[in-house]
Amino acid sequence: MVATKTMYDEKSKSCADLLENCNHHSRLIQHTQTLPPIRTAVVHPVDIESLLGAIEATDAGLIDPVLVGPVTKIRAAAEQIKTDISSYELVPTEHSHGAATKAVELARDSKVEALMKGSLHTDEFMGAVVHEEKLRTGRRMSHVFVVDAPCYPRPLYVTDAAINIYPTVEEKADIIQNAIGLAHVLGLDSPRVAILSAIETVSPKIQSTLDAAVLCKMADRAQITGGILDGPLAFDNAVSEEAAKIKSIVSSVAGRADIFVVPDLEAGNMLAKQLEYLAGAQLAGIVLGSRVPIVLTSRADKSQARLASCAVAQLLVRKGSGEWLPR
């Protein structure tokens, strides 16, 4: 019992030290301080949370907002938070669908540099994006959570937990390449990519392990570039070098992963929300694979997470040098 308590105390102390010393989202925001804001269409910001997110990002110098949606509702939300938005550009539409369509047109015509989701469903928002051919690229669109987890010594990237429900191997290759491109822009020259499953061995009974094996071979053949891939890896041996050692896993990724590629949206969504609500992580979200970065925020997001999402978009536009943009 004494030994168990000592181990627990040491783990708690280690986690507390990381919590005090690591704030990856704050560092992201700090890296934008010398950059000009990006002109961003904020789509249907008719509730307090989504409008406040745009206002905070504006005050932080991250975005130059264009508020797209029903003007009466936007102004009513501003009155609720006692904020003057008379200096903001407003583009009137009748409803959320019209707001999504108009914002996409602004992006298509290069009148804005990024899109930001307001108070509308992700399907409605992304549906308008996907249907605009001039925003498409040669790569599938995918979502990446940039996770600031206080008990992990580096930023985590979880993909895809918001766009692709049951991706194929080909789609997972695009998802991985999108995430690697983002990691490069955010300062990782050769990110370690863990392709997650329930186990760390290939089994014909579990499709995600077969996908992992194929994806690793694709990387060997330079069909996926810019990162170090390994998988299948279970979550424990992806994040813990000790767990990987106990299971005799010889890997340059195991225990030190930067990018977590989940089997499907359900697994990714649960993983991200468990990190947020049980491990105290903050989640910034960005959609890649489009001609412009797309900020996906949730009404439940804290202020720091919303700002970090906008900071990621700003860094992509201002410092990405086109590397993140698929050809």
Rosetta blueprint (number, residue, H / E / L):
1 M L
2 V H
3 A H
4 T H
5 K H
6 T H
7 M H
8 Y H
9 D H
10 E H
11 K H
12 S H
13 K H
14 S H
15 C H
16 A H
17 D H
18 L H
19 L H
20 E H
21 N H
22 C L
23 N L
24 H H
25 H H
26 S H
27 R H
28 L H
29 I H
30 Q H
31 H L
32 T L
33 Q L
34 T L
35 L L
36 P L
37 P L
38 I E
39 R E
40 T E
41 A E
42 V E
43 V E
44 H L
45 P L
46 V L
47 D L
48 I H
49 E H
50 S H
51 L H
52 L H
53 G H
54 A H
55 I H
56 E H
57 A H
58 T H
59 D H
60 A L
61 G L
62 L L
63 I E
64 D E
65 P E
66 V E
67 L E
68 V E
69 G E
70 P L
71 V H
72 T H
73 K H
74 I H
75 R H
76 A H
77 A H
78 A H
79 E H
80 Q H
81 I L
82 K L
83 T L
84 D L
85 I L
86 S L
87 S L
88 Y L
89 E E
90 L E
91 V E
92 P E
93 T L
94 E L
95 H L
96 S H
97 H H
98 G H
99 A H
100 A H
101 T H
102 K H
103 A H
104 V H
105 E H
106 L H
107 A H
108 R H
109 D L
110 S L
111 K L
112 V L
113 E L
114 A E
115 L E
116 M E
117 K E
118 G L
119 S L
120 L L
121 H L
122 T H
123 D H
124 E H
125 F H
126 M H
127 G H
128 A H
129 V H
130 V H
131 H L
132 E L
133 E H
134 K H
135 L H
136 R E
137 T L
138 G L
139 R L
140 R L
141 M L
142 S E
143 H E
144 V E
145 F E
146 V E
147 V E
148 D E
149 A L
150 P L
151 C L
152 Y L
153 P L
154 R L
155 P L
156 L E
157 Y E
158 V E
159 T E
160 D L
161 A L
162 A L
163 I L
164 N L
165 I L
166 Y L
167 P L
168 T L
169 V H
170 E H
171 E H
172 K H
173 A H
174 D H
175 I H
176 I H
177 Q H
178 N H
179 A H
180 I H
181 G H
182 L H
183 A H
184 H H
185 V H
186 L L
187 G L
188 L L
189 D L
190 S L
191 P L
192 R E
193 V E
194 A E
195 I E
196 L E
197 S L
198 A L
199 I L
200 E L
201 T L
202 V L
203 S L
204 P L
205 K L
206 I L
207 Q H
208 S H
209 T H
210 L H
211 D H
212 A H
213 A H
214 V H
215 L H
216 C H
217 K H
218 M H
219 A H
220 D H
221 R L
222 A L
223 Q L
224 I L
225 T L
226 G L
227 G L
228 I E
229 L E
230 D E
231 G E
232 P E
233 L E
234 A L
235 F H
236 D H
237 N H
238 A H
239 V H
240 S L
241 E H
242 E H
243 A H
244 A H
245 K H
246 I H
247 K L
248 S L
249 I L
250 V L
251 S L
252 S L
253 V L
254 A L
255 G L
256 R L
257 A L
258 D L
259 I E
260 F E
261 V E
262 V L
263 P L
264 D L
265 L H
266 E H
267 A H
268 G H
269 N H
270 M H
271 L H
272 A H
273 K H
274 Q H
275 L H
276 E H
277 Y H
278 L H
279 A L
280 G L
281 A L
282 Q E
283 L E
284 A E
285 G E
286 I E
287 V E
288 L E
289 G L
290 S E
291 R L
292 V L
293 P L
294 I E
295 V E
296 L L
297 T L
298 S L
299 R L
300 A L
301 D L
302 K L
303 S H
304 Q H
305 A H
306 R H
307 L H
308 A H
309 S H
310 C H
311 A H
312 V H
313 A H
314 Q H
315 L H
316 L H
317 V H
318 R H
319 K H
320 G L
321 S L
322 G L
323 E L
324 W L
325 L L
326 P L
327 R L
